[in-house]
Amino acid sequence: MERRLPNLSVLREQLNFRAPSLDFAATRLAKAQTIWDLRRIAKRRTPKGPFDYTDGAAENEVGLARARKAFEDVEFHPSILKDVTNVSTSWDVLGAPSAYPVGIAPTGFTRLMHAAGERAGAQVAQKFDVPFALSTLGTTSIEEVRKAAPRGRLWFQLYMMKERQRSLDLVERAKAAGYDTLLVTVDTPVAGARHRDKRNGMSFPPQLTPMTIIDAIPRPEWWINYLTTEPLEFASITKFDGSVADILDAMFDPSIDYEALAEIRSHWDGKVVVKGVQNLEDARRLAGIGVDGITLSNHGGRQLDRAPVPFHLLPEVVREVGSDLEVHLDTGIMSGADVVASVALGARFTMVGRAYLYGLMAGGQAGVDRMLTILTGEIERVMRLIGVASLEELSPEHVTQLVRLAPRDLTHETELRSVVEHSPAKAPARTTPARRSKAPAKG
């Protein structure tokens, strides 16, 4: 190998020193390449209570882990030599165009995560031309979210409250503000057991205690925003002080049934989607009564732990009712690949909640923008690598759900038990080494 002195002119061209940026937030967000990167930034910048409220789930959080694992256990089947120069990621969702098959899910307590709250989410969704859903437990009013996104496509998520008229009043306000879809959430007869919130003493509004003050020291920006912006309160319901579980249990109506759903529908002129469907029979019944869509969801694992994984239910539900209504999906989505896999198996639309809040906590509106930039970029890249140029080309042939958690074959187990029990010569009971005879063997 011959050596020589460096060519200074070539070396000069390769030296590329950039002036340091004083926009530290933009620099921080630009380094995030995945939603998981945004989560790590969010955890550093947000107090423990709000972060754990977003990040956590019910009980031992098995359901959330399984939902995410289900997406990890996807195998794609790409086709080659396809022209994917131009990729179309848009199609109609509930009768209106959406630039991507993903939108922002309804989340409660949102301004607790970052003072920008729902306004940031609605504005970024408007920019990307995807739907934004506002929660009954939102911290920005129905009307203020519309002002923030005057051209945006807005959906309203409705909890059926014990005081039914309060729910109907919210429906009327959403109608007047031009929201086009009502998401009726039906998986909350009572609040799930969210142990992280209990351990953290999570309350609304947050209370200053010695622990929260200590936790605040390395996170001054969050506290400055919290203390210098409008007071934190629910925008769709009257003020309520107490733990998160207290608030939810006071609101949720365990008596909700199909008659209550019919009452809500009679007050709404737009599209109706029932959110929280977790089995095939309920999907069939909802298709029979003519709702416009269903969302397969276990509430992000935040209600019943070990509930069915929505992504596992998807193919069967689509086969049974996909021609009668739109099937949407949430829970566990953390990448554009997850969205593509869902669409391939028949989902018309998907929603992200935690991913949105990780972006919000990481950098306010700019963080939400970064989140959707990452997510939509991944959707386009995965579609190209699979070899499809439009959402319509995606099909179950492009995806395999690898089996990790499969139901035990109880039939085989029962047959085996029956054979053992009726065997004419059962094996003698074993004796422990301590009780064996020490006498020498004969013969």
C-alpha positions in Angstrom: 0.0 0.0 0.0 1.6 3.3 -1.1 1.3 6.3 1.1 1.5 10.0 0.3 1.0 13.4 2.0 -2.5 14.5 2.3 -3.8 16.7 -0.6 -4.6 19.9 1.2 -7.1 21.1 -1.4 -9.1 17.9 -1.1 -8.9 18.0 2.7 -10.1 21.6 2.6 -13.2 20.6 0.7 -14.0 17.8 3.2 -13.8 20.1 6.2 -17.4 21.1 6.9 -17.7 22.9 10.2 -21.1 24.3 10.8 -21.9 27.1 13.1 -23.7 25.8 16.1 -27.5 26.4 16.1 -29.0 28.4 18.9 -32.3 26.7 18.4 -31.7 24.0 20.9 -35.3 22.6 20.6 -35.0 22.2 16.8 -31.6 20.5 17.1 -32.9 18.2 19.8 -35.9 17.2 17.8 -34.0 16.8 14.5 -31.9 14.1 16.2 -35.0 12.0 16.8 -35.3 9.4 14.1 -38.1 7.2 15.6 -41.0 7.6 17.9 -39.0 5.8 20.6 -36.4 8.6 20.3 -39.1 11.1 21.0 -40.2 9.1 24.0 -36.7 9.3 25.5 -36.6 13.1 25.0 -40.1 13.3 26.5 -39.1 11.4 29.6 -36.2 13.7 30.3 -38.3 16.9 29.9 -41.6 16.0 31.6 -42.3 15.4 35.3 -42.8 11.8 36.3 -46.6 12.1 37.0 -47.6 13.3 33.5 -45.1 11.2 31.7 -46.2 8.0 33.5 -49.8 8.9 32.9 -49.0 8.8 29.2 -46.6 6.0 29.2 -48.4 3.6 31.5 -51.3 1.3 31.2 -53.6 -0.8 33.4 -52.4 -3.1 36.2 -49.2 -5.0 35.1 -49.3 -3.4 31.6 -49.4 -6.8 29.9 -52.0 -5.7 27.3 -49.9 -2.8 26.1 -46.8 -4.9 25.8 -48.6 -7.6 23.9 -50.1 -5.0 21.5 -46.7 -3.6 20.7 -45.2 -7.1 20.4 -47.9 -8.0 17.9 -46.6 -5.3 15.5 -43.0 -6.4 16.1 -44.1 -9.9 15.1 -45.0 -8.8 11.6 -43.2 -10.2 8.6 -43.5 -8.2 5.3 -43.4 -9.8 1.9 -42.0 -7.3 -0.6 -42.3 -7.5 -4.4 -39.5 -6.4 -6.6 -39.1 -4.5 -9.8 -42.1 -2.3 -9.2 -42.1 1.4 -10.1 -42.5 3.2 -6.8 -41.2 6.6 -7.9 -44.4 8.2 -6.8 -46.3 6.8 -3.8 -49.9 7.7 -3.0 -50.7 7.6 0.7 -54.2 9.2 0.6 -57.7 7.8 0.3 -61.1 8.5 1.7 -61.8 7.9 5.4 -65.5 8.1 6.4 -66.4 9.9 3.2 -63.7 12.6 3.1 -60.0 12.5 2.0 -57.2 11.9 4.4 -53.6 12.4 3.2 -52.5 9.4 5.2 -54.3 6.5 6.8 -53.4 7.7 10.3 -54.6 10.5 12.6 -54.3 11.8 16.1 -56.3 9.9 18.7 -58.3 11.5 21.5 -56.2 12.0 24.6 -57.3 13.3 28.0 -55.4 15.8 30.3 -53.3 16.8 27.2 -52.2 20.3 28.5 -50.8 18.4 31.5 -48.2 16.9 29.1 -47.3 20.3 27.5 -48.9 23.7 27.8 -49.5 23.7 24.0 -51.9 20.9 24.4 -54.7 20.1 21.9 -54.1 23.3 19.9 -50.7 22.0 18.8 -52.1 18.6 17.8 -55.0 20.1 15.8 -52.7 22.5 14.0 -50.2 19.9 13.0 -53.0 17.5 11.9 -54.4 20.3 9.8 -50.9 20.8 8.2 -50.6 17.1 7.4 -54.2 16.9 6.2 -55.2 14.1 8.6 -58.0 14.0 11.2 -57.6 15.2 14.8 -59.8 13.8 17.5 -60.6 15.8 20.7 -61.4 13.9 23.9 -64.3 14.6 26.3 -61.5 14.9 28.8 -59.5 17.4 26.7 -58.1 20.5 28.3 -58.9 22.8 25.4 -62.6 23.5 24.5 -64.4 22.3 21.4 -64.6 25.8 20.1 -61.0 26.7 20.8 -59.7 23.7 19.0 -61.8 24.7 16.0 -60.2 28.2 16.2 -56.8 26.7 16.3 -57.5 24.6 13.2 -60.1 26.4 11.2 -59.6 24.2 8.1 -58.8 21.0 9.9 -60.8 17.9 9.9 -62.0 17.5 13.5 -63.6 14.5 15.3 -65.1 14.5 18.8 -64.6 11.6 21.1 -67.6 11.2 23.5 -67.7 9.4 26.9 -71.3 8.6 27.9 -71.5 10.3 31.3 -73.9 9.4 34.1 -75.5 12.8 33.6 -76.7 12.0 30.1 -77.7 15.5 29.2 -74.1 16.6 29.7 -73.0 14.2 27.0 -75.8 15.5 24.7 -74.8 19.1 25.3 -71.2 18.2 24.1 -72.6 16.6 21.0 -74.5 19.7 20.1 -71.4 21.9 20.7 -69.3 19.7 18.4 -72.0 19.8 15.7 -72.1 23.6 15.9 -68.3 23.8 15.7 -68.2 21.8 12.5 -66.8 18.5 13.8 -67.7 15.8 11.2 -67.3 12.5 13.2 -68.4 11.3 16.6 -66.2 8.7 18.3 -68.4 7.0 20.9 -66.1 5.2 23.3 -67.7 2.2 24.9 -64.9 0.4 26.8 -65.0 2.5 29.9 -67.8 1.3 32.2 -65.4 2.0 35.0 -61.8 3.3 35.1 -59.0 0.8 34.7 -56.6 0.1 37.5 -53.7 2.4 36.6 -51.1 1.6 39.2 -48.5 4.0 38.1 -50.9 6.9 38.6 -51.7 5.7 42.1 -48.1 5.3 43.1 -47.3 8.8 41.8 -50.3 10.4 43.5 -51.4 11.6 40.2 -54.2 14.2 40.5 -55.8 16.9 38.4 -54.8 19.6 38.6 -51.3 18.5 39.8 -50.4 19.2 43.4 -47.1 20.6 44.6 -45.5 18.3 47.1 -41.9 17.8 48.2 -41.5 15.0 45.6 -43.0 17.0 42.7 -40.8 19.9 43.6 -37.7 17.7 43.6 -38.9 16.2 40.3 -39.3 19.7 38.9 -35.8 20.9 39.4 -34.3 19.4 36.2 -37.4 20.2 34.2 -37.9 24.0 34.6 -39.4 24.5 31.2 -42.4 22.4 31.9 -43.1 24.2 35.2 -42.6 27.6 33.7 -45.1 26.8 31.0 -47.5 25.3 33.5 -47.4 28.3 35.9 -47.5 31.1 33.2 -50.3 29.8 31.0 -54.0 29.6 31.5 -55.1 27.5 34.5 -55.3 23.7 33.7 -58.9 22.5 33.7 -61.2 20.4 31.7 -62.7 22.4 28.9 -65.7 20.2 28.1 -66.9 19.6 31.7 -67.1 21.5 34.9 -64.1 21.8 37.2 -63.2 18.7 39.1 -60.4 18.2 41.7 -59.2 14.8 42.6 -57.2 11.8 41.5 -57.4 10.6 38.0 -59.4 7.5 39.0 -61.8 9.6 41.0 -62.5 11.8 38.0 -63.0 8.9 35.6 -65.2 6.9 38.0 -67.4 10.0 38.6 -67.9 10.5 34.8 -68.2 7.0 33.3 -71.6 5.4 33.0 -71.6 1.6 33.7 -75.2 1.4 32.4 -74.4 2.4 28.8 -76.1 0.0 26.3 -77.3 -0.1 22.7 -80.3 2.1 23.6 -78.0 4.8 24.9 -76.0 4.6 21.7 -79.2 5.0 19.7 -80.0 8.1 21.7 -76.7 9.7 21.0 -77.0 8.9 17.2 -80.4 10.6 17.1 -78.7 13.9 18.1 -75.8 13.7 15.6 -76.0 14.3 11.8 -72.4 13.3 11.0 -70.5 10.1 10.9 -70.6 7.8 14.0 -67.7 5.5 14.9 -67.9 3.2 17.9 -64.5 3.0 19.6 -63.4 0.1 21.9 -64.7 -2.9 20.0 -62.8 -6.0 21.2 -64.6 -9.1 19.8 -66.2 -10.3 16.5 -69.7 -10.6 17.9 -69.9 -7.0 18.9 -68.5 -6.0 15.5 -71.2 -7.9 13.8 -73.9 -6.4 15.9 -72.7 -2.8 15.3 -72.5 -3.5 11.6 -76.1 -4.6 11.8 -77.4 -1.4 13.3 -75.7 0.8 10.7 -72.9 2.7 12.4 -70.3 4.1 9.9 -67.3 2.6 11.5 -65.8 0.7 14.4 -62.4 1.2 16.1 -60.7 -2.0 17.3 -59.1 -0.8 20.5 -58.4 -1.9 24.0 -57.9 1.7 25.0 -54.2 1.5 24.7 -54.1 -1.2 27.4 -55.4 1.3 29.9 -58.7 -0.3 30.8 -58.7 -4.1 31.0 -55.3 -5.6 31.2 -54.8 -8.7 29.0 -57.6 -7.7 26.8 -57.5 -8.9 23.2 -54.8 -7.4 21.0 -56.6 -5.3 18.4 -54.1 -6.0 15.6 -54.7 -9.8 16.1 -58.5 -9.3 15.8 -58.2 -7.2 12.6 -58.1 -9.8 9.8 -61.1 -11.7 11.1 -63.2 -8.6 11.8 -62.5 -7.2 8.3 -63.5 -10.5 6.7 -66.8 -10.5 8.6 -67.9 -6.8 8.5 -65.4 -4.9 6.3 -67.9 -4.6 3.5 -70.5 -3.1 5.8 -68.5 -0.4 7.7 -65.0 0.9 8.0 -62.7 -0.8 10.4 -60.2 1.4 12.2 -57.5 0.5 14.6 -55.5 1.8 17.5 -53.3 0.6 20.4 -49.6 -0.1 20.2 -48.8 1.8 17.0 -45.3 3.2 17.2 -44.1 3.4 13.6 -45.2 3.8 10.0 -44.5 0.1 9.5 -47.3 -0.6 12.0 -49.7 1.6 10.0 -48.8 -0.1 6.7 -49.3 -3.6 8.3 -52.7 -2.5 9.6 -53.8 -1.2 6.2 -52.6 -4.4 4.5 -54.8 -6.5 6.8 -57.8 -4.3 6.1 -57.8 -1.3 8.4 -59.1 1.8 6.7 -57.6 4.1 9.3 -55.4 4.1 12.3 -54.8 6.5 15.2 -51.9 7.3 17.5 -52.2 8.5 21.0 -49.0 7.9 22.9 -46.9 8.6 19.9 -48.6 12.0 19.6 -48.1 12.8 23.3 -44.4 11.7 23.2 -43.9 14.3 20.5 -45.9 16.9 22.4 -43.9 16.4 25.6 -40.6 16.3 23.6 -41.1 19.7 22.0 -44.7 21.1 22.0 -46.1 21.8 18.5 -42.7 21.3 16.9 -42.5 17.9 18.6 -45.9 16.9 17.3 -44.8 18.0 13.8 -41.6 15.9 14.2 -43.7 12.9 15.2 -45.9 13.0 12.1 -42.9 13.7 9.9 -41.3 10.5 11.2 -44.5 8.5 11.0 -45.5 9.6 7.5 -42.0 9.2 6.2 -41.9 5.7 7.5 -45.2 4.9 5.8 -43.9 6.1 2.4 -40.6 4.3 2.8 -42.1 1.0 3.9 -44.6 1.1 1.0 -41.7 1.6 -1.5 -39.7 -1.2 0.0 -42.7 -3.5 -0.1 -43.2 -2.6 -3.8 -46.6 -0.8 -3.7 -47.4 2.6 -5.0 -50.8 3.2 -3.4 -52.7 2.1 -0.3 -55.2 0.2 -2.5 -52.4 -2.1 -3.6 -51.7 -3.3 0.0 -53.3 -6.6 0.8 -52.9 -9.5 3.3 -50.4 -11.1 0.9 -47.9 -8.4 2.0 -48.0 -9.3 5.7 -47.8 -12.3 8.0 -48.6 -12.1 11.6 -46.0 -14.4 13.2 -47.4 -16.5 16.1 -46.0 -15.8 19.5 -49.1 -16.0 21.7 -51.4 -18.7 20.4 -54.3 -20.2 22.3 -53.6 -23.6 23.9 -55.2 -26.5 22.2 -57.6 -27.5 25.0 -59.2 -30.3 22.9 -55.9 -32.2 22.7 -55.2 -31.6 26.3 -58.6 -33.0 27.4 -58.1 -36.1 25.2 -54.7 -36.7 26.7 -56.1 -36.4 30.3 -58.8 -38.9 29.5 -56.3 -41.4 28.1 -54.2 -41.2 31.2 -57.1 -41.5 33.6 -58.5 -44.6 31.9 -55.2 -46.4 31.4 -55.3 -49.9 33.0 -51.8 -49.6 34.4 -51.0 -46.2 35.8 -47.4 -45.5 36.6 -46.6 -46.1 40.4 -46.2 -43.0 42.5 -42.5 -41.9 42.8 -40.8 -42.1 46.1 -38.4 -39.4 47.1 -34.8 -40.2 47.5 -35.0 -39.8 51.3 -37.5 -42.7 51.5 -35.8 -45.2 49.2 -34.7 -48.5 50.9 -31.0 -48.7 51.6 -31.1 -52.6 51.4 -28.8 -54.1 48.7 -30.5 -55.3 45.6 -31.0 -59.1 45.4 -29.6 -61.4 42.7 
